[in-house]
Amino acid sequence: MTDRPKFRALVDDLRRKIEAMPVGAAVPSERALAAETGVSRMTARRALDELTREGRLVREVGRGSFVARPAVSLPLHLTGFTEDMASRGMRAGSRVLRLIEEPADVVTAEQLGLAVGAAVIRLDRVRLADERPMAIERATLDATVVPGLTRVDFTDRSLYSELEHRYGVLFDTGEQTIRAAIVQPQDAAELDAELGSAVLEFVRVSGYGGRVVERTVSTYPGDRFELSARIAPVTAQESGGRSALRARR
């Protein structure tokens, strides 16, 4: 293991191994992973869970975990929420649900590469377009990078703009996962969405200067947004296309 959190190092190592394995191949059980790598069984289980959520593994009760058939993946480029709404003639805003500094729990510490109990900032917002709720964003940031952030009024301010202008933070690395889900009851109320309706969840981890600074989970109602893709001709240097999240008209 490296000096990174054991959980993240284990996930990265398993991901590399899975990419070289055939579809349907069995991967070690959480007990075997724990014994082999020296992590706890809980950490091993969470690593397998994350790779299952990514669609890299399928887990069968009583049998174990197996390499899943890979899904087609397109590089993704997202415009900012404020920019996207403005391009459609809509005024972006926010309703702040929570903005606090708190100690990092085990999961948050592993995700941000911090010690358990280290200070983090939690910013949860309902994103609005012409006063209509369009998304919920839940951001967690390393508090040592953004001192004083809890004093900012995010009702009509962009988090990334504040990070750049107040703290000189311009993210230079990041990873984003998109997954389909069913809206949680508390989110349905905030989004004025039907219970049991579909949502898109964007899980983004962003870094700056060699350290992870932010993890954000954004929840978008499936009936108000769509993913679009522009497929470019394949060249010797690159393949794929560009996708964007767009509000439905």
Backbone as numpy.savetxt, mean C-alpha at the origin, in Angstrom:
# Nx Ny Nz CAx CAy CAz Cx Cy Cz
19.88 -13.21 7.29 19.05 -12.03 7.29 19.93 -10.76 7.29
19.42 -9.68 6.72 20.13 -8.40 6.75 19.71 -7.66 7.99
20.16 -6.38 8.11 19.76 -5.60 9.25 18.38 -4.98 9.07
17.72 -5.25 7.96 16.34 -4.83 7.79 15.45 -5.66 8.69
14.20 -5.22 8.89 13.31 -6.05 9.71 13.23 -7.46 9.16
13.22 -8.44 10.04 13.22 -9.84 9.61 12.02 -10.17 8.73
10.88 -9.59 9.04 9.69 -9.86 8.24 9.89 -9.43 6.80
10.35 -8.19 6.59 10.52 -7.69 5.22 11.60 -8.46 4.50
12.69 -8.78 5.18 13.75 -9.56 4.55 13.26 -10.94 4.14
12.44 -11.56 4.98 11.90 -12.89 4.65 10.97 -12.81 3.45
10.10 -11.81 3.41 9.19 -11.65 2.27 9.98 -11.46 0.98
10.98 -10.59 1.01 11.78 -10.35 -0.19 12.50 -11.61 -0.65
13.05 -12.38 0.30 13.76 -13.60 -0.05 12.80 -14.65 -0.64
11.64 -14.79 -0.03 10.67 -15.75 -0.55 10.17 -15.34 -1.93
9.96 -14.03 -2.12 9.49 -13.56 -3.42 10.48 -13.93 -4.53
11.78 -13.73 -4.25 12.79 -14.08 -5.25 12.78 -15.58 -5.54
12.65 -16.40 -4.49 12.65 -17.85 -4.69 11.41 -18.30 -5.47
10.26 -17.70 -5.15 9.02 -18.08 -5.83 9.10 -17.79 -7.32
9.73 -16.67 -7.68 9.83 -16.30 -9.09 10.60 -17.34 -9.89
11.45 -18.12 -9.22 12.24 -19.14 -9.92 11.62 -20.53 -9.84
10.47 -20.63 -9.19 9.82 -21.94 -9.00 8.67 -22.12 -9.99
8.38 -23.35 -10.37 7.27 -23.60 -11.29 5.92 -23.41 -10.60
4.89 -23.12 -11.40 3.54 -22.99 -10.88 3.12 -24.31 -10.22
2.56 -24.22 -9.03 2.10 -25.41 -8.32 3.11 -26.01 -7.38
4.34 -25.50 -7.41 5.36 -26.05 -6.51 5.05 -25.66 -5.06
5.32 -26.58 -4.15 5.06 -26.32 -2.74 6.17 -25.46 -2.14
5.80 -24.56 -1.26 6.78 -23.77 -0.52 6.80 -24.26 0.92
7.86 -24.00 1.65 7.96 -24.51 3.03 6.82 -24.01 3.91
6.46 -24.80 4.87 5.43 -24.41 5.82 5.98 -23.33 6.74
5.09 -22.68 7.49 5.54 -21.64 8.42 6.48 -22.23 9.47
6.23 -23.48 9.90 7.11 -24.12 10.86 8.51 -24.31 10.27
8.55 -24.79 9.02 9.83 -25.02 8.37 10.57 -23.70 8.12
9.81 -22.66 7.71 10.44 -21.35 7.48 11.03 -20.80 8.77
10.29 -20.94 9.85 10.78 -20.44 11.13 12.06 -21.15 11.54
12.09 -22.47 11.37 13.28 -23.23 11.74 14.46 -22.90 10.84
14.18 -22.68 9.56 15.25 -22.45 8.58 15.85 -21.06 8.70
15.02 -20.06 8.98 15.48 -18.67 8.96 15.69 -18.05 10.33
15.16 -18.70 11.37 15.34 -18.17 12.71 14.32 -17.12 13.12
13.27 -16.93 12.31 12.21 -16.00 12.70 11.17 -16.76 13.51
10.25 -16.03 14.12 9.16 -16.68 14.84 8.15 -17.26 13.85
7.35 -18.20 14.33 6.31 -18.76 13.46 5.30 -17.69 13.06
5.05 -16.73 13.94 4.12 -15.66 13.60 4.65 -14.84 12.43
5.95 -14.52 12.46 6.55 -13.76 11.37 6.51 -14.57 10.08
6.80 -15.87 10.16 6.74 -16.73 8.98 5.33 -16.77 8.41
4.34 -16.87 9.30 2.95 -16.92 8.85 2.55 -15.62 8.16
2.97 -14.48 8.73 2.64 -13.19 8.12 3.31 -13.02 6.77
4.52 -13.55 6.61 5.19 -13.48 5.31 4.42 -14.28 4.26
3.98 -15.47 4.63 3.18 -16.28 3.70 1.85 -15.60 3.39
1.26 -14.96 4.39 0.00 -14.25 4.17 0.19 -13.10 3.18
1.28 -12.36 3.33 1.50 -11.22 2.43 1.69 -11.69 0.99
2.46 -12.75 0.80 2.69 -13.25 -0.55 1.41 -13.84 -1.13
0.54 -14.34 -0.28 -0.76 -14.82 -0.76 -1.60 -13.65 -1.21
-1.61 -12.54 -0.45 -2.36 -11.35 -0.84 -1.83 -10.77 -2.14
-0.52 -10.89 -2.37 0.06 -10.41 -3.62 -0.30 -11.28 -4.80
-0.90 -12.46 -4.54 -1.25 -13.37 -5.62 -0.12 -14.27 -6.07
0.96 -14.32 -5.28 2.10 -15.18 -5.63 1.95 -16.59 -5.09
1.12 -16.73 -4.05 0.89 -18.05 -3.46 -0.60 -18.32 -3.37
-0.95 -19.60 -3.41 -2.29 -20.03 -3.04 -2.13 -20.97 -1.85
-3.01 -20.82 -0.87 -2.92 -21.64 0.34 -4.14 -22.55 0.40
-3.88 -23.82 0.61 -4.93 -24.83 0.69 -4.95 -25.43 2.08
-6.11 -25.36 2.71 -6.25 -25.86 4.08 -5.87 -27.34 4.14
-4.98 -27.66 5.06 -4.57 -29.04 5.25 -3.48 -29.51 4.30
-3.14 -28.71 3.29 -2.12 -29.11 2.32 -0.89 -28.21 2.35
-1.09 -26.91 2.49 0.05 -26.01 2.51 -0.07 -24.88 1.51
1.06 -24.28 1.18 1.12 -23.14 0.26 1.83 -23.54 -1.02
1.33 -23.02 -2.16 1.85 -23.40 -3.46 2.00 -22.16 -4.34
2.96 -22.24 -5.27 3.21 -21.13 -6.18 2.00 -20.94 -7.09
1.47 -19.72 -7.12 0.28 -19.43 -7.92 0.66 -19.12 -9.36
-0.31 -19.27 -10.24 -0.10 -18.87 -11.63 0.01 -17.35 -11.66
1.06 -16.79 -12.26 1.25 -15.34 -12.20 0.17 -14.59 -12.96
-0.22 -13.44 -12.40 -1.19 -12.58 -13.07 -0.45 -11.62 -14.00
-1.16 -11.13 -15.01 -0.58 -10.13 -15.89 -0.43 -8.83 -15.11
0.75 -8.25 -15.17 1.03 -7.04 -14.40 1.40 -5.91 -15.34
0.80 -4.74 -15.11 1.13 -3.56 -15.89 1.79 -2.53 -14.98
2.87 -1.87 -15.45 3.40 -0.76 -14.66 2.30 0.26 -14.43
2.29 0.88 -13.26 1.20 1.78 -12.91 1.73 3.18 -12.67
1.04 4.14 -13.26 1.37 5.54 -13.01 0.10 6.22 -12.53
0.13 6.80 -11.34 -1.05 7.45 -10.78 -0.86 8.95 -10.71
-1.88 9.68 -11.15 -1.89 11.10 -10.87 -2.33 11.28 -9.42
-1.96 12.41 -8.84 -2.38 12.70 -7.49 -3.89 12.94 -7.44
-4.49 12.72 -6.28 -5.93 12.88 -6.15 -6.34 14.32 -6.48
-5.63 15.29 -5.93 -5.97 16.68 -6.18 -5.86 17.01 -7.65
-4.76 16.57 -8.28 -4.55 16.83 -9.70 -5.62 16.16 -10.56
-5.96 14.92 -10.22 -6.94 14.19 -11.00 -8.31 14.84 -10.91
-8.71 15.26 -9.72 -10.01 15.91 -9.57 -10.04 17.26 -10.28
-8.95 18.01 -10.19 -8.89 19.31 -10.85 -9.02 19.18 -12.35
-8.44 18.11 -12.92 -8.50 17.91 -14.37 -9.92 17.64 -14.84
-10.80 17.27 -13.91 -12.20 17.02 -14.23 -13.11 18.14 -13.75
-12.49 19.26 -13.42 -13.27 20.41 -13.00 -13.88 20.26 -11.63
-13.29 19.43 -10.78 -13.83 19.17 -9.44 -12.85 19.69 -8.39
-13.38 20.22 -7.31 -12.53 20.76 -6.24 -12.25 19.67 -5.22
-10.98 19.40 -5.00 -10.57 18.37 -4.05 -10.51 18.94 -2.64
-10.82 18.11 -1.67 -10.72 18.49 -0.27 -10.60 17.25 0.59
-10.59 17.44 1.89 -10.44 16.31 2.81 -11.25 16.53 4.06
-11.66 15.45 4.68 -12.19 15.47 6.03 -11.25 14.61 6.87
-10.56 15.24 7.79 -9.54 14.55 8.59 -10.24 13.72 9.66
-9.98 12.43 9.65 -10.53 11.52 10.64 -9.61 11.38 11.84
-8.31 11.40 11.58 -7.34 11.23 12.66 -6.00 11.78 12.22
-5.34 12.53 13.10 -3.99 13.01 12.87 -3.30 13.04 14.22
-2.53 12.00 14.50 -1.92 11.85 15.82 -0.50 11.28 15.69
0.28 11.49 16.75 1.55 10.79 16.89 1.35 9.67 17.91
1.84 8.48 17.60 1.64 7.34 18.48 2.82 6.40 18.35
3.00 5.48 19.30 4.09 4.49 19.19 3.76 3.43 18.15
4.75 3.01 17.41 4.56 1.98 16.38 4.33 0.62 17.03
3.29 -0.07 16.57 3.11 -1.45 17.01 4.03 -2.36 16.20
3.96 -3.65 16.44 4.87 -4.60 15.79 4.74 -4.54 14.28
3.49 -4.55 13.78 3.27 -4.57 12.33 3.79 -3.29 11.69
3.43 -2.14 12.26 3.86 -0.85 11.70 5.38 -0.73 11.73
5.99 -1.15 12.84 7.45 -1.07 12.95 8.13 -1.88 11.85
7.62 -3.07 11.57 8.22 -3.90 10.52 8.04 -3.27 9.15
6.89 -2.66 8.91 6.63 -2.07 7.61 7.51 -0.86 7.33
7.80 -0.08 8.37 8.58 1.14 8.19 10.05 0.97 8.58
10.42 -0.24 9.02 11.80 -0.47 9.39 12.20 0.23 10.67
11.25 0.32 11.63 11.50 1.01 12.88 11.51 0.03 14.04
11.94 0.51 15.19 11.83 -0.28 16.41 10.40 -0.20 16.94
9.95 -1.27 17.55 8.62 -1.25 18.17 8.58 -0.14 19.22
7.54 0.66 19.17 7.43 1.78 20.10 7.96 3.09 19.57
8.65 3.06 18.42 9.14 4.31 17.81 7.96 5.18 17.41
8.17 6.48 17.36 7.08 7.41 17.07 6.73 7.40 15.58
5.44 7.32 15.31 4.93 7.42 13.93 3.76 8.40 13.92
3.51 8.97 12.76 2.37 9.86 12.55 1.31 9.09 11.79
0.07 9.16 12.28 -1.07 8.55 11.59 -1.97 9.65 11.07
-2.19 9.63 9.75 -3.09 10.60 9.12 -4.13 9.84 8.32
-5.38 9.87 8.79 -6.49 9.22 8.10 -7.42 10.31 7.59
-7.74 10.25 6.29 -8.59 11.28 5.70 -9.62 10.67 4.76
-10.80 11.27 4.72 -11.75 11.02 3.65 -11.46 12.07 2.58
-11.15 11.62 1.37 -10.87 12.55 0.27 -12.17 12.88 -0.43
-12.36 14.18 -0.66 -13.61 14.70 -1.21 -13.39 15.32 -2.59
-14.41 15.23 -3.42 -14.44 15.92 -4.71 -15.77 16.64 -4.80
-15.71 18.00 -4.81 -16.94 18.80 -4.75 -17.80 18.36 -3.57
-17.12 18.12 -2.44 -17.76 17.75 -1.17 -18.28 16.32 -1.14
-18.14 15.57 -2.22 -18.60 14.17 -2.23 -17.44 13.27 -1.82
-17.66 12.34 -0.88 -16.58 11.42 -0.49 -16.20 10.49 -1.64
-14.91 10.45 -1.94 -14.43 9.66 -3.07 -13.42 8.59 -2.67
-12.77 8.73 -1.52 -11.76 7.76 -1.12 -11.43 7.97 0.35
-10.85 6.95 0.95 -10.27 7.07 2.29 -8.79 6.75 2.18
-7.96 7.63 2.71 -6.52 7.42 2.71 -6.05 7.33 4.16
-5.29 6.28 4.44 -4.72 6.08 5.77 -3.20 6.01 5.63
-2.53 7.07 6.07 -1.08 7.17 5.92 -0.40 7.02 7.28
0.72 6.32 7.27 1.58 6.19 8.45 2.98 6.63 8.05
3.58 7.53 8.83 4.88 8.08 8.49 5.82 8.02 9.68
7.11 7.91 9.36 8.16 7.95 10.38 8.20 9.35 10.97
7.85 9.47 12.26 7.72 10.79 12.88 9.04 11.55 12.94
10.17 10.85 12.97 11.45 11.56 13.05 11.76 12.33 11.78
11.12 11.94 10.67 11.35 12.62 9.39 10.45 13.83 9.25
9.29 13.82 9.95 8.29 14.89 9.75 7.88 15.50 11.08
8.80 16.05 11.87 8.43 16.64 13.16 7.44 17.79 12.96
6.43 17.82 13.82 5.45 18.91 13.75 4.34 18.70 12.75
4.31 17.56 12.08 3.29 17.35 11.05 1.87 17.34 11.63
1.72 16.97 12.88 0.38 16.91 13.48 -0.23 18.30 13.64
0.56 19.34 13.47 0.02 20.70 13.59 -0.50 21.25 12.27
-0.36 20.48 11.19 -0.81 20.93 9.87 -2.29 20.62 9.69
-3.03 21.59 9.15 -4.44 21.38 8.82 -4.53 20.81 7.41
-4.90 19.52 7.32 -4.94 18.85 6.02 -6.33 18.89 5.38
-7.17 19.80 5.81 -8.49 19.91 5.22 -8.41 20.19 3.72
-7.48 21.06 3.34 -7.36 21.39 1.91 -5.90 21.43 1.48
-5.07 20.61 2.13 -3.65 20.58 1.78 -3.25 19.18 1.33
-2.28 19.13 0.42 -1.73 17.87 -0.07 -0.62 17.40 0.86
-0.68 16.13 1.26 0.37 15.57 2.11 1.72 15.64 1.41
1.77 15.22 0.15 3.06 15.19 -0.55 3.62 16.59 -0.75
2.74 17.58 -0.96 3.23 18.95 -1.09 3.83 19.44 0.22
3.19 19.09 1.34 3.73 19.47 2.64 5.06 18.77 2.90
5.16 17.49 2.53 6.41 16.76 2.74 7.54 17.42 1.96
7.24 17.83 0.74 8.29 18.45 -0.09 8.69 19.82 0.44
7.71 20.68 0.71 8.03 22.06 1.02 8.42 22.27 2.48
7.88 21.48 3.39 8.24 21.64 4.80 9.49 20.87 5.19
9.65 19.67 4.57 10.70 18.76 5.04 11.70 18.37 3.96
11.49 18.84 2.74 12.41 18.49 1.67 12.36 17.03 1.28
11.24 16.37 1.53 11.11 14.95 1.23 10.48 14.78 -0.14
11.25 14.23 -1.06 10.76 13.84 -2.39 11.02 12.35 -2.53
9.98 11.55 -2.55 10.17 10.10 -2.58 10.93 9.68 -3.83
11.95 8.83 -3.63 12.72 8.35 -4.77 12.61 6.83 -4.96
11.92 6.16 -4.05 11.64 4.73 -4.23 10.22 4.46 -3.74
9.65 3.39 -4.24 8.31 3.05 -3.78 7.81 1.77 -4.44
6.82 1.21 -3.79 6.17 0.01 -4.32 4.69 0.11 -4.02
3.87 -0.22 -5.00 2.43 -0.11 -4.82 1.74 -1.40 -5.27
0.83 -1.84 -4.45 0.04 -3.04 -4.74 -1.43 -2.64 -4.82
-2.12 -3.17 -5.81 -3.56 -2.92 -5.97 -4.29 -4.22 -5.73
-5.35 -4.14 -4.93 -6.12 -5.34 -4.67 -7.60 -5.00 -4.59
-8.41 -5.97 -4.94 -9.86 -5.83 -4.83 -10.29 -6.28 -3.44
-11.30 -5.63 -2.91 -11.78 -5.98 -1.57 -13.25 -5.60 -1.45
-13.84 -5.97 -0.33 -15.19 -5.58 0.03 -15.11 -4.48 1.07
-15.90 -3.46 0.91 -15.81 -2.31 1.80 -16.09 -2.72 3.26
-15.29 -2.20 4.16 -15.50 -2.42 5.58 -16.68 -1.56 6.06
-17.43 -2.05 7.05 -18.61 -1.29 7.50 -18.32 0.16 7.85
-17.20 0.42 8.58 -16.91 1.79 8.97 -16.56 2.66 7.77
-15.94 2.04 6.74 -15.61 2.79 5.54 -16.85 3.05 4.69
-17.77 2.10 4.68 -19.01 2.28 3.91 -19.74 3.53 4.38
-19.78 3.73 5.68 -20.47 4.91 6.21 -19.76 6.19 5.78
-18.43 6.21 5.84 -17.68 7.42 5.48 -17.76 7.71 3.98
-17.83 6.65 3.17 -17.83 6.81 1.72 -19.22 6.87 1.13
-20.23 6.74 1.97 -21.61 6.69 1.48 -21.75 5.58 0.43
-21.20 4.41 0.78 -21.22 3.25 -0.11 -22.10 2.16 0.48
-22.60 1.29 -0.38 -23.43 0.18 0.07 -22.59 -0.84 0.81
-23.13 -1.38 1.90 -22.46 -2.47 2.58 -22.28 -3.65 1.63
-21.10 -4.25 1.64 -20.83 -5.38 0.76 -20.40 -5.01 -0.63
-20.30 -3.70 -0.94 -19.89 -3.28 -2.28 -18.39 -3.42 -2.47
-17.96 -3.42 -3.71 -16.55 -3.63 -4.04 -15.76 -2.33 -3.93
-14.51 -2.46 -3.52 -13.59 -1.32 -3.47 -12.26 -1.73 -4.07
-11.48 -0.73 -4.48 -10.09 -0.93 -4.86 -9.22 -0.41 -3.74
-8.24 -1.21 -3.32 -7.31 -0.80 -2.28 -5.91 -0.66 -2.88
-5.32 0.50 -2.68 -3.96 0.77 -3.13 -3.06 0.82 -1.90
-2.11 -0.08 -1.82 -1.19 -0.13 -0.69 0.18 0.35 -1.20
0.62 1.49 -0.71 1.84 2.12 -1.21 2.86 2.26 -0.09
4.08 1.84 -0.34 5.21 2.04 0.57 6.23 2.90 -0.17
6.61 4.03 0.42 7.49 4.98 -0.26 8.71 5.28 0.59
9.83 5.50 -0.10 11.08 5.76 0.60 11.78 7.00 0.10
12.70 7.48 0.91 13.46 8.68 0.60 14.83 8.57 1.26
15.86 8.76 0.46 17.22 8.75 1.02 17.62 7.42 1.62
17.09 6.31 1.07 17.48 5.00 1.53 16.70 4.47 2.72
15.64 5.16 3.13 14.84 4.67 4.25 13.36 4.76 3.89
12.58 3.85 4.46 11.14 3.87 4.26 10.55 4.97 5.13
9.73 5.82 4.53 9.17 6.96 5.25 7.66 6.83 5.42
6.99 6.26 4.42 5.52 6.30 4.41 4.92 4.99 3.94
3.82 4.60 4.56 2.97 3.54 4.06 1.54 4.06 4.07
0.87 3.99 2.92 -0.49 4.50 2.81 -1.39 3.44 2.19
-2.56 3.27 2.78 -3.59 2.41 2.21 -4.74 3.31 1.79
-5.05 3.32 0.49 -6.12 4.14 -0.05 -7.25 3.24 -0.53
-8.47 3.57 -0.14 -9.64 2.77 -0.48 -10.57 3.58 -1.36
-10.83 3.05 -2.57 -11.67 3.74 -3.56 -12.91 2.90 -3.86
-14.10 3.48 -3.80 -15.30 2.73 -4.19 -15.21 2.27 -5.64
-15.52 1.00 -5.88 -15.39 0.46 -7.22 -16.33 1.07 -8.23
-17.46 1.66 -7.78 -18.41 2.22 -8.72 -18.10 3.66 -9.10
-17.04 4.23 -8.50 -16.70 5.63 -8.79 -15.38 5.79 -9.50
-14.61 4.70 -9.59 -13.30 4.78 -10.23 -13.11 3.59 -11.16
-12.21 3.78 -12.10 -11.82 2.68 -12.98 -10.33 2.78 -13.23
-9.72 1.65 -13.53 -8.32 1.63 -13.96 -8.28 1.58 -15.47
-7.49 2.45 -16.06 -7.33 2.44 -17.51 -5.87 2.22 -17.83
-5.60 1.63 -18.98 -4.22 1.34 -19.37 -3.99 1.72 -20.82
-2.82 2.30 -21.08 -2.39 2.56 -22.45 -1.25 1.61 -22.75
-1.42 0.72 -23.70 -0.42 -0.29 -24.01 0.47 0.23 -25.14
1.76 0.31 -24.85 2.72 0.77 -25.84 3.34 -0.41 -26.56
3.82 -0.22 -27.80 4.52 -1.31 -28.49 5.72 -1.78 -27.68
5.96 -3.07 -27.68 7.08 -3.64 -26.95 8.37 -3.35 -27.70
9.37 -2.84 -26.98 10.69 -2.62 -27.56 11.68 -3.56 -26.92
12.89 -3.47 -27.36 13.93 -4.34 -26.78 14.25 -3.93 -25.36
13.92 -2.65 -25.01 14.30 -2.16 -23.69 13.18 -2.28 -22.67
11.94 -2.29 -23.13 10.86 -2.25 -22.15 9.63 -2.92 -22.72
8.72 -3.24 -21.82 7.44 -3.80 -22.23 6.40 -3.33 -21.25
5.13 -3.49 -21.63 4.06 -3.13 -20.72 3.36 -1.88 -21.14
2.83 -1.12 -20.19 2.05 0.06 -20.50 1.96 0.97 -19.30
1.11 1.92 -19.41 0.90 2.87 -18.32 -0.56 2.85 -17.95
-0.82 2.77 -16.65 -2.19 2.73 -16.16 -2.45 3.95 -15.31
-3.70 4.31 -15.19 -4.08 5.45 -14.37 -5.40 5.17 -13.69
-5.54 5.69 -12.49 -6.80 5.61 -11.77 -7.60 6.85 -12.13
-8.83 6.64 -12.62 -9.63 7.76 -13.05 -11.00 7.73 -12.39
-11.49 8.91 -12.03 -12.85 8.98 -11.52 -13.82 8.77 -12.68
-14.88 7.98 -12.41 -15.91 7.82 -13.44 -16.67 9.13 -13.59
-17.04 9.43 -14.80 -17.82 10.66 -15.04 -19.28 10.40 -14.67
